[in-house]
Amino acid sequence: MTRIKIASAKAKGRRLQQEIAQKIADITKCIYGKDEDIESRPMGQTGTDVILRGKAKELFPFAVECKACESWSIHSWIDQSKKNKGKFDTWLLFARRSREKTVVVMDADKFFELYQDYLNLEPLRK
């Protein structure tokens, strides 16, 4: 099996970032683009892969990390997501392999907290 070129790998990652940023823009009705409320971080810069500002950050309060790879390293990606989350309370990891659907990984406690809020239930006792 031949290895993918670095430029091609970066392009795959950039496309996933842009796709996720656009989907966030679609659901929040915020503007996506350079220097807008939602922006795909340029490759090689530190921080979350999708930059959220202003109203977008209020409506989608997650630190977003994107990975488009054939071989997965979930635990190191989670560590990176936690490290890059900055002032966000919650991190989300979007991951995809070629010709597969994108999946989301997040902290289980946060997932159940969000689902509980969705169902309008009282908080669980800890």
N, C-alpha and C positions, 0 to 999 in steps of 0.2 A: 504494500500500500504506500502510495506517495504522500508525503506531507503537504499540507496546504501552505501556500506562500504566506509570509507574514502580512503583506498588503491585503491579501484576500481574507485572511482571518480578521484583520482589523475592520475590513469592510463589512463582514458578517456581523460583527459586534456593533458597529455603527448603525447598520440597518435595523437591528433589534432595538437599540436605544431609540432611534427615530420612530419606530413603530409604536413602542410603548408610550413615548412622549405624545404622539398623535392621539392614541387611545385615551390618555388622561385628559388631553385637551377636548376631545369629543364628549366625554362624560361630564366634565366640569364646565364646559362652554367657555373656557379660557383660551387665550390666544397662544399658539405654539409657533415659535420661531426665534431667531437670534435676538437677544435682548428683550424678549417678551416674558410673560409670566411663566411659561413653560419652555424650556430649552434643552436640547440634547447636548450634554457636555462634550466639548471637543476631545478627541482621543488624546491620551497621554497626560491629561490634567487630573489632579487629585480631586477627590470628593465624589458625591453621588453621580451616577450616570445620567440622571434626568434632574435638571435644575428646576426647582419650583419656587416661585416668588409670589408675594401678594396674595390675591384671591385664590390662586391655584394651590398655594401652600395651605390655606385654610380649608379648602374643599377636599384636598387629597394630602392628608398629613403623614405621608410615608417617605422615608428615605429609600430611593429606588436604585437598585443595582441590577445590571443586565449582563448575562453571559450567554454567548452563542458558541458552543463548543461541542465537539464530538465525544471527548472523554471528560467526564464530570468530576469535579473535586468539591462536592457540596460543602463539606466542613470548612475548607479554606475560604470558599465564597461567602459563607455565613459570617466567618470572622471578618472578612473584608467589609461586608455589609454593616456589621455592628460598628466597625472602626470608622466608617465613612458617614454614619448617620447624623453626626453633628448634633443639632438642637432638636431633631425629630425624636419622638418617643419610640417610633416603630420603624423597622426596616422591612423592605420587601425585596425578594430576590426573584427576578424573572430569568428563566433558563430555557434554552431551546437547542435541540440537535437538528441537523439538516433533515428536511422532509418530515419533521415531527411538530406537534403543537407545542406552544409555549406553556410552561408550568410556572406556578408561583410557590415560593417557599417563604414561610413566615413563622414567627414564634407561636407555638400552640396556645399558650395562655392568652396572647393578644387576639388570636383567631376566635377563641371561645368568648372572650369579652366582647368583641365586635358582633358576633352572632347573637349573643345574649341581648345586646343593645338593639339589634335588628328585630328580634322577637319581642322587644319591649318587656323583658322579664326583669325581676329583681336580681341584684348581684348574688352570685353564689357565695356561700360562706367558705372561708379559707381555713 
